Amino acid sequence: MRFKGLDLNLLGAFDVLLETRSVSHAARQMNLSQPAMSAALMRLREFFDDELLVVQGKRMYPTAYAEALVPQVRECLRSVEAMLVTASRFDPATTHRTFRLVVSDYVVTAVIAPVLQQLSSIAPNIRIELTLPSDAAQADFREGRADIFVAPEQFVVAEHPSDLFFEERHVVVGWRENPVFEPVLDRKAFLAAGHVAVRIGGRRDFAFADRQLNQMGLERRIEIETPSFTTVPWLLAGTPRLALMQERLARRMVESFPLRWAQIPFAFAPMREMIQFHRSRASDEGLQWLLSKLREAASQAHRNDE
């Protein structure tokens, strides 16, 4: 298909070439031969009358004109994709859609996994791709390469719609034989204990719990840092360490690990977990269907934990 002399298939090649900055890598990603991708780059150069990618040493670098084109090309591709996914009625029983979610392992364990069990029967052909939050994953969401982004309120992407997914309380979790829980865990013992903390993404940002403690002027003694919420139980069992954990996750973890949990011995604000979709997908019937299923699962999990 051509539009004003441009083969529209070349826009997809442009996007991948600028992302990978490599003809061979772009060819593999698009399941094309390297000569075919080289030919696509040549045709793009001819159409735009610009080198677009310039070889320096063993790498390729985009020209200033190419970098200026990137957001326009990606917006065009998002619009085309939105048109295609809304072109016909969405039927979960027959669709082969792929949905991409940026979501923490905690939310997967507490909310997403149960709803995926249901979807295996009512939408047997859908594919779900889960990605942990990071700068790169957030960039994918901004660029429309991810459909749904779930994160605490302070991490939302401002330019896209966001709604409250659920509120979550935090609790203190430790080995069930830890004497610190007897008779009742108090503030002094909590702060004196060694702790396991979660750091998120490539920059190892503080998770909600530590951000909240910092705002309260409280500092705990961190003995272990881990990038994953679901690794925390392995680091508590058989030790005197403690951790702050989301209550939904704690309830599930004590079923499988020799752990116990208690209320935090001081006031601690709940976490507001938000859910977002890309603003270009507001009329995407399939995406809105999936969002409704996720919200139902979050609501059901809340009722079950009460």
C-alpha positions in Angstrom: 0.0 0.0 0.0 1.3 3.4 -1.0 0.5 6.8 0.4 1.9 9.8 -1.5 4.5 7.6 -3.0 5.6 5.9 0.2 5.2 2.1 0.7 3.5 2.2 4.2 5.3 -1.1 5.1 8.5 0.9 5.2 7.3 2.8 8.2 7.5 -0.4 10.3 11.0 -1.0 8.9 12.0 2.6 9.8 10.7 2.2 13.4 12.7 -1.1 13.9 15.8 0.3 12.2 15.8 3.4 14.4 15.2 1.3 17.5 17.9 -1.3 16.8 20.3 0.9 14.8 21.4 -2.3 13.0 20.3 -3.7 9.7 21.0 -7.2 10.7 19.1 -6.9 14.1 16.2 -5.2 12.4 16.0 -7.9 9.8 15.9 -10.6 12.4 13.2 -8.7 14.4 11.0 -8.4 11.3 11.7 -11.9 10.0 13.4 -10.5 6.8 16.6 -11.3 5.1 19.5 -8.8 5.6 19.5 -7.8 1.9 15.7 -7.1 2.1 16.2 -4.9 5.1 19.1 -3.1 3.4 16.9 -2.5 0.4 14.2 -1.1 2.7 16.7 1.3 4.2 17.8 2.4 0.8 14.2 3.1 -0.3 13.6 5.1 2.9 16.7 7.1 2.2 15.5 7.8 -1.3 12.0 8.9 -0.2 13.2 11.1 2.7 16.3 12.3 0.8 18.4 11.8 3.9 20.9 9.1 5.1 18.7 8.4 8.2 21.3 6.1 9.7 25.0 6.8 9.3 27.8 4.2 9.8 30.6 5.2 12.2 33.0 2.5 13.0 31.0 -0.7 13.8 27.8 1.2 14.7 25.0 3.1 13.0 23.8 6.5 14.3 20.6 8.3 13.4 20.8 11.7 11.6 19.1 14.7 13.3 16.3 14.4 10.6 15.7 10.7 11.4 15.4 11.5 15.2 12.9 14.2 14.4 10.8 11.7 12.3 10.7 9.0 15.1 7.8 10.4 17.2 5.8 11.1 14.0 6.3 7.7 12.5 5.5 5.9 15.8 2.3 8.0 16.3 1.3 7.0 12.7 1.9 3.3 13.5 0.0 3.5 16.7 -3.0 5.1 14.9 -2.9 2.4 12.2 -2.7 -0.3 14.9 -5.7 1.3 16.8 -7.7 1.4 13.5 -7.0 -2.3 12.9 -7.8 -3.6 16.3 -11.1 -1.7 16.4 -12.0 -2.5 12.8 -14.1 -5.5 13.8 -16.0 -6.7 16.9 -13.8 -8.2 19.6 -14.7 -11.8 20.4 -12.7 -13.3 23.3 -13.5 -16.8 22.4 -11.9 -16.5 18.9 -9.4 -13.7 19.2 -5.6 -14.3 18.8 -4.7 -10.9 20.3 -1.4 -10.4 22.2 -1.7 -8.0 25.2 1.5 -6.6 26.7 1.4 -5.6 30.4 4.0 -3.8 32.5 3.4 -5.0 36.0 5.3 -6.0 39.1 5.7 -9.6 40.2 3.7 -8.7 43.4 0.7 -7.6 41.3 1.0 -10.7 39.1 0.9 -13.0 42.1 -1.8 -11.1 44.0 -4.2 -10.2 41.1 -3.1 -11.1 37.6 -2.4 -14.8 38.0 -6.0 -15.6 39.2 -7.6 -13.8 36.3 -5.3 -15.5 33.8 -6.7 -18.8 35.0 -10.2 -17.7 34.1 -9.1 -16.3 30.7 -7.6 -19.7 29.7 -11.1 -21.0 29.3 -13.0 -17.9 28.0 -10.2 -16.6 25.8 -8.1 -19.6 25.0 -6.1 -18.1 22.1 -5.0 -14.8 23.6 -1.3 -14.2 24.5 -0.2 -12.2 27.5 3.3 -10.8 27.7 4.3 -9.6 31.2 7.2 -7.1 31.7 8.6 -5.9 35.0 8.6 -2.1 35.6 11.7 -0.4 34.5 12.7 2.8 32.6 12.7 0.8 29.4 9.3 -0.8 30.1 7.9 2.6 30.9 9.3 4.0 27.6 7.6 1.0 25.8 4.3 2.1 27.3 4.8 5.7 26.4 5.5 4.6 22.8 2.5 2.3 22.6 4.5 -0.9 22.6 2.8 -2.0 25.9 -0.9 -1.9 26.4 -1.3 -1.7 30.2 0.9 -0.2 32.9 0.3 -0.9 36.6 2.2 0.9 39.3 1.8 2.9 42.5 0.3 6.4 42.1 3.7 8.2 42.2 4.9 6.3 39.2 2.0 6.9 36.8 2.8 8.2 33.3 1.1 11.6 33.4 0.0 11.9 29.7 -2.1 8.7 29.7 -5.4 7.8 31.4 -5.1 6.3 34.9 -7.6 4.9 37.3 -7.4 3.4 40.8 -6.8 -0.3 40.4 -6.9 -1.1 44.2 -5.7 0.1 47.5 -3.2 -2.0 49.4 -2.1 -2.1 53.1 1.4 -3.1 54.1 2.2 -5.5 56.9 5.3 -6.8 58.6 6.4 -10.3 57.5 9.0 -12.6 59.1 9.9 -16.2 59.9 7.1 -17.7 62.0 9.6 -18.7 64.7 11.0 -15.2 65.0 10.6 -14.2 68.7 10.2 -10.5 67.7 6.5 -11.2 67.1 6.0 -12.3 70.7 3.9 -11.1 72.5 3.4 -8.2 70.1 5.7 -6.5 67.6 6.4 -3.0 68.7 8.0 0.0 66.9 11.3 -0.2 68.7 11.8 -3.9 67.8 10.7 -3.3 64.2 13.3 -0.5 63.7 16.1 -2.5 65.5 15.7 -5.6 63.4 17.5 -6.3 60.2 15.3 -6.0 57.1 14.9 -7.2 53.5 14.0 -4.3 51.1 12.9 -4.3 47.5 14.6 -2.0 44.9 12.9 -1.7 41.6 14.2 -1.4 38.0 17.7 -0.7 36.6 18.1 2.4 38.9 17.1 0.3 41.9 14.5 2.9 43.0 12.9 2.6 46.4 9.7 0.6 46.5 6.6 2.3 48.1 7.3 1.0 51.6 10.7 2.7 51.8 9.5 5.9 50.2 6.8 6.0 52.8 9.2 5.4 55.7 11.6 8.1 54.4 8.7 10.6 54.3 7.9 9.7 57.9 11.6 10.3 58.9 12.1 6.6 59.8 15.0 4.5 58.8 15.3 0.8 59.0 18.4 -1.3 59.0 18.6 -2.9 55.5 20.6 -6.2 55.4 19.5 -7.5 52.0 18.2 -5.7 48.9 16.4 -7.7 46.2 14.8 -6.6 42.9 11.8 -8.9 43.3 8.9 -8.9 45.7 8.4 -12.6 45.4 12.0 -13.4 46.4 11.5 -11.8 49.8 10.0 -15.0 51.6 13.1 -17.0 50.7 15.3 -14.3 52.4 13.2 -14.3 55.6 12.7 -18.0 56.4 15.0 -19.2 59.2 16.3 -15.7 60.0 15.5 -12.9 62.4 15.0 -10.5 59.4 11.7 -8.6 58.8 10.2 -7.1 55.6 7.4 -4.8 54.8 5.1 -6.6 52.3 1.8 -5.9 50.6 -1.0 -7.6 52.6 -2.4 -9.4 49.5 1.0 -10.9 48.8 1.7 -11.7 52.5 -1.6 -13.7 52.8 -0.5 -15.8 49.8 3.1 -16.2 50.9 2.3 -17.5 54.4 0.4 -20.3 52.8 3.6 -21.6 51.1 6.4 -20.5 53.4 7.1 -20.8 57.2 6.2 -17.2 57.7 3.8 -15.0 59.7 2.7 -11.4 59.4 1.6 -8.7 61.8 0.3 -5.2 61.6 2.8 -2.4 61.3 3.3 -1.0 64.8 2.6 2.6 63.7 0.3 4.4 61.3 1.2 3.7 57.7 -0.7 5.1 54.7 -2.1 2.6 52.2 -0.7 2.3 48.7 -2.8 3.3 45.7 -2.1 1.0 42.9 -3.1 2.5 39.6 -3.8 1.0 36.2 -3.2 2.8 32.9 -3.8 2.2 29.2 -2.3 4.1 26.3 -4.5 7.1 25.3 -4.6 6.0 21.7 -6.4 2.8 22.8 -9.4 4.3 24.4 -11.8 2.8 21.8 -10.0 -0.6 21.6 -12.8 -3.0 22.5 -10.4 -5.9 23.3 -8.2 -3.8 25.6 -11.3 -2.4 27.5 -12.5 -6.0 27.9 -9.2 -7.1 29.4 -9.2 -4.0 31.7 -12.7 -4.9 33.0 -11.5 -8.5 33.8 -8.5 -7.2 35.7 -10.6 -4.7 37.7 -13.1 -7.5 38.5 -10.2 -9.7 39.7 -8.8 -6.9 41.9 -12.2 -6.3 43.4 -12.8 -10.0 44.1 -9.3 -10.4 45.7 -10.2 -7.5 48.0 -13.5 -9.2 49.0 -11.7 -12.5 49.6 -9.1 -10.8 51.9 -11.6 -9.0 54.0 
